[in-house]
Amino acid sequence: MTNNIKFTVNGKIEILMEDGIYKSNIQDIYDDHIGISIPVKEGMYLPLKKGEKVEGIFYSYKGTFKFHTVVVGRKIDRIMMILIATPKNFIKIQRRNYVRVLTVSKAICSVIDSSEDAQFFEGFTLDVSAGGMKLSTTKELYSGDIIAISLTLKDEELHLKGKIIRVEKEDKRNICGVAFIDVDNRTSEKIVRLLFQIMREQRKNAPRED
């Protein structure tokens, strides 16, 4: 983790959401926050609200860095800008860690640091990347919860820790965005390798268009 990364005007930023990656760039830099253009993905704009926590990627000449921050407001100065608090810490990442693969796998989880006795619950993945996953479960979970996760990809069992960053209701299930935390490089590389194996199989088995 590092804290000496400096944002630059016109620098490229991406906001990571559960439905994909929204692209933006830096418009203005202030003492404790920055102004970015409204993030957009395939013509669809992301209406971030004050107080909303976001995960982002910043591209600099030093490499690619992940950060977490919060929306502090909006401003109109030539264009509409979203104002986000200047992140205090950055984590250098490999861009391929954010390759997201649609795959369904059973997951056994438990909430960590709960006041109750640890109770295991089941769910299943909807997609997985080396940086996180989308989890479907009937268990009531809340943003900020830390969970232990056991899941199997390509017959290899993985034991991970994740933070719930978003929860949405879908019928009687909770669809949770999970960011993996405290993942060592070896485990991260293993996830990337397994996901690329799954991607190759999916492409191989995809129906051909005549």
N, C-alpha and C positions, 0 to 999 in steps of 0.2 A: 504494500500500500504506500502511496506517495501523496504529498500535499503541495508539491512545488510546480504543478502544472498551471499555466496561465492561459486563459481564454483569449482569443483574438477576434476582432470584428471580421465578419464574413467567414469565420471558422465553421466547419461542418459539424452538425449535431444530429443525432438520431434519438428519438424517444421510443422506448420499448414498451409496447402494450401487448395484451393477450391476443389481439387480433392481427398483430403484425408490427412492422417497424415504420414509424412516421419520420419523415425527413424534415429538417429545419436548418437554419443557420443563424449565427449570432449577429444581431443588429446593433446593439449598444452594450457597453460595459460600465457598471456603476461600482460603488465601493463595496456593497454587500449583496448585489444581485446583478443579473444580466438580462437583457431583453432579447428574445428569440422570435423569429417569424413563426406564425401559427403552423405547427407540424402538419404535414399532409402525406397521405398514402393513396396512390391511385386516384387522385382527384378528390379524396374525402378528407376534410379537415378535422383536426382533433380539438374539441372545445374544452381545453383544460380549465379547471375552476380553481379559485383561490383556496389554498389549504390542501390541495390534492398532491399526494406524494408520487413522484415519478422516478423512473430509472432511465438513465440516458447513456449514450456513447458519444465521446468527443474524439475527433481525429486531429492529431497534431503532428508536427514534424518529428516528435519524439516517439510516436507510436499511437496505438488505439487504447483509449482509457474509458472504463466504466465509472459512473458516479450515481449517487442517489441525492435527491434534493426535493424541494417542495415549491409549489407555485405560490407566489406572493401577490400576484395581481396581474392587471393588464394595463396597456398604455397605447395611445395612438400618437405616433410621431412619424408622419409620412405614410406609415402603414400600421396596422394593428399588430401589437407585440404581446407575447406572453412573458411575464416577468418571473424568473425563477431565482431562488436564493443561490448565491455562489457556493458550490460544493466545497466542503472542507477536506475531503479525501477523494483520491482517485485510485482505481485498481487497473493496472495494465493487463490487457487481455489479448488473446489471439482471436481475430475476427471470426474464424471458423467455429469458435465455441458457440456462436449464436445461430448456427444452422439448426433450424427447427424441423423435426420430422414428425409427421402424423403417425402415431403408433399407439395401439391399445395394449396396455400391460397391467396386470393386477398389482396393486401396491398395498402393503401393510404398513400402517402409520401409527404414531402415538404423539400426543402433545407433550412437549418438553417444558419443564418448569411450571407445570400446572399445580394448583393447590390441591387438586384431587389426586387420588392414586392413579398411576399411569394406566390408561385403558387403550388397548389397541383397537383400531377400526380399519375397515377395508375401503378401498376406492380403486379407481383405475385411471391410468394416464390417457389423455386425449392427444397430447403431443409432448415431445421431450427435446431439449437441447442440452448442451453441456453446462449452460447457465441456469437452467430451471425447467419447469414443466407445467402443464395444465392438468389439474387433478379434479376428477369428478367423484363426489362422495355424498352420502346422506348425513355425515357428521357435521354438526354445527361448528364452523371455524370462523375466525375473525382476523382481519388484517393485523399483522404484527405477531400472530401466533408463530411459535417455533415448533417444528415437527420433525420427528425422526422418521425416516422413510426406508423401507426395504422393497425393492422391485427387481424384476428379472428382465434383462434385455439379451436376446440371442443366447439363452441358457446360461447367462452369467448373472449372478446375484450381486446387486449393488446396495450398499448401506450408506445413506446420505442424510444430511440435515438441511432443512429448508425453512424459509420464512414466507408466510402467507402475505402476499402484497395486494391481492385483490380477491373479492368474493362476489359472485353473481348467482342469482337464483335461476334455475331452469327446471321447471316442473317441481318435483320434490327433492331435487339434488342441488348441491352446492358446487359450482364450477369455480375452482380456486387457482389463481395464478401463484406459483411457487417459485421463489428464487433460491437456488442452492447456495449455501453458505459454508465456509470452512472446508472447501473442497481442495484437496492437494492436487498437484500437477499430474501425478500418476493416475489418479481417479478420473480427472478431467480428460486426460488423453484416452483413457479406456472408453469413456462415454462417447467421445468423438469417433473413435474407431468402430464401436458397435453401431452408432447411428449411420455411419457411412455404409456399413454392411447392410443395414436395413434398407437404406435408400437404393442401393444397387439391386437388392431383391425386388423392391417395389417397382423399379423401372423395368426389370426383366420380366415381371409378371403382369405388367400393365398391358391391356389390350391394344393391339396395333390398329392404326387407322388405315383403311384401304385407300 
